[in-house]
Amino acid sequence: MQPPSESPARLRPAAKLLHTESFPFEQPLTKLDLRALQAGFSALFDAAAVAVRRAGYDLDDVVLERIMVCEDPDGTPFDVAAEPLSDRDELIRRVVRSASHLDGGSDQDSAESICVRRLMVHALLDA
């Protein structure tokens, strides 16, 4: 079984994965630096775009998805779509809601103990 951080089918079931770019991004959720997050995803988008073109596809044919791989207090990794990147509070709420579905914990407890571990971009060809 693939770990959740490598399963783009959960996000877009009808899409074909063309390429994945990722790198470590270690930050506690409550101290999330939105500018660093935006810069990290920008670099990943650039690398994914090069790989997509190298594979013979036009960027208009693919969807690039931003994913944050987070870790709950028990060390369980989970993926969250990193949208919107312009609203830090909404992004944090999205992560907390995802974590709460995993462990049934309270939102406040989860926000304090969740860490962002990795940034990932999936280049997907819509079917």
C-alpha positions in Angstrom: 0.0 0.0 0.0 1.3 3.4 -0.9 1.7 6.0 1.9 -0.8 8.9 1.6 1.9 11.3 0.4 2.3 9.3 -2.8 -1.3 8.7 -3.7 -2.5 11.5 -6.0 -5.4 9.3 -7.0 -7.2 10.3 -3.8 -7.1 13.9 -5.1 -8.0 13.4 -8.8 -9.1 9.8 -9.4 -9.4 10.2 -13.2 -6.0 11.8 -13.7 -2.8 10.2 -14.8 0.3 11.1 -12.7 3.0 12.4 -15.0 5.5 13.7 -12.5 6.0 14.4 -8.8 8.4 17.0 -7.3 8.9 17.3 -3.6 11.2 18.5 -0.8 11.3 18.6 2.9 9.6 21.6 4.6 9.7 21.3 8.3 7.4 23.8 10.1 4.9 23.5 12.9 1.5 24.4 11.6 1.0 27.2 14.1 4.2 28.9 12.9 3.5 28.4 9.2 5.4 30.9 7.1 3.2 31.7 4.1 6.0 33.4 2.1 8.3 30.4 2.5 5.4 28.1 1.6 4.7 30.1 -1.6 8.4 30.2 -2.5 8.7 26.5 -2.0 5.8 25.7 -4.2 7.0 28.1 -6.8 10.3 26.3 -7.1 8.4 22.9 -7.3 6.1 24.3 -10.0 9.2 25.4 -12.1 10.8 21.9 -11.7 7.5 20.1 -12.5 7.0 22.3 -15.6 10.4 21.4 -17.0 9.7 17.7 -16.4 6.3 17.9 -18.1 7.8 19.6 -21.2 10.6 17.1 -21.3 8.0 14.3 -21.3 6.4 15.9 -24.4 3.4 17.5 -22.9 2.2 21.1 -23.1 1.6 22.8 -19.8 -2.0 23.5 -20.9 -2.6 19.8 -20.9 -1.7 19.2 -17.2 -2.9 20.2 -13.8 -0.3 21.0 -11.2 -1.6 20.3 -7.7 0.1 21.6 -4.5 0.1 19.2 -1.6 1.4 19.6 1.9 2.4 16.4 3.6 1.6 16.9 7.3 2.1 14.8 10.4 -0.4 14.4 13.2 0.6 14.1 16.9 0.8 10.3 16.5 3.3 10.6 13.6 0.8 9.6 11.0 1.4 11.4 7.7 -1.6 12.9 5.8 -1.9 15.0 2.6 -3.7 18.3 2.4 -4.3 20.3 -0.8 -2.4 23.6 -0.3 -5.2 25.9 -1.3 -5.6 28.8 -0.9 -2.0 30.0 -0.6 -3.1 33.6 -0.1 -5.0 32.9 3.2 -2.9 31.5 6.0 -5.7 31.1 8.4 -7.9 29.2 5.9 -5.0 26.9 5.0 -4.4 26.1 8.7 -8.2 25.4 9.2 -8.1 23.0 6.2 -5.1 21.1 7.7 -6.8 21.0 11.1 -10.0 19.6 9.6 -8.1 16.9 7.8 -6.2 15.9 11.0 -9.5 15.9 13.0 -10.9 13.4 10.5 -7.9 11.1 11.1 -7.9 11.0 14.9 -11.2 12.5 16.1 -9.3 15.0 18.2 -10.2 18.5 18.9 -9.3 21.3 16.5 -7.3 23.2 19.1 -5.2 20.2 20.2 -4.6 19.3 16.5 -3.4 22.8 15.5 -0.8 22.9 18.2 0.6 19.5 17.4 0.6 19.2 13.6 3.7 19.7 11.6 4.2 20.3 7.9 6.9 17.9 6.8 7.0 18.1 3.0 5.8 20.1 0.0 4.8 18.2 -3.1 3.6 19.1 -6.6 1.8 16.5 -8.7 1.7 17.1 -12.5 -1.5 15.3 -13.6 -2.8 14.7 -17.1 -6.6 15.0 -16.9 -8.3 11.9 -18.4 
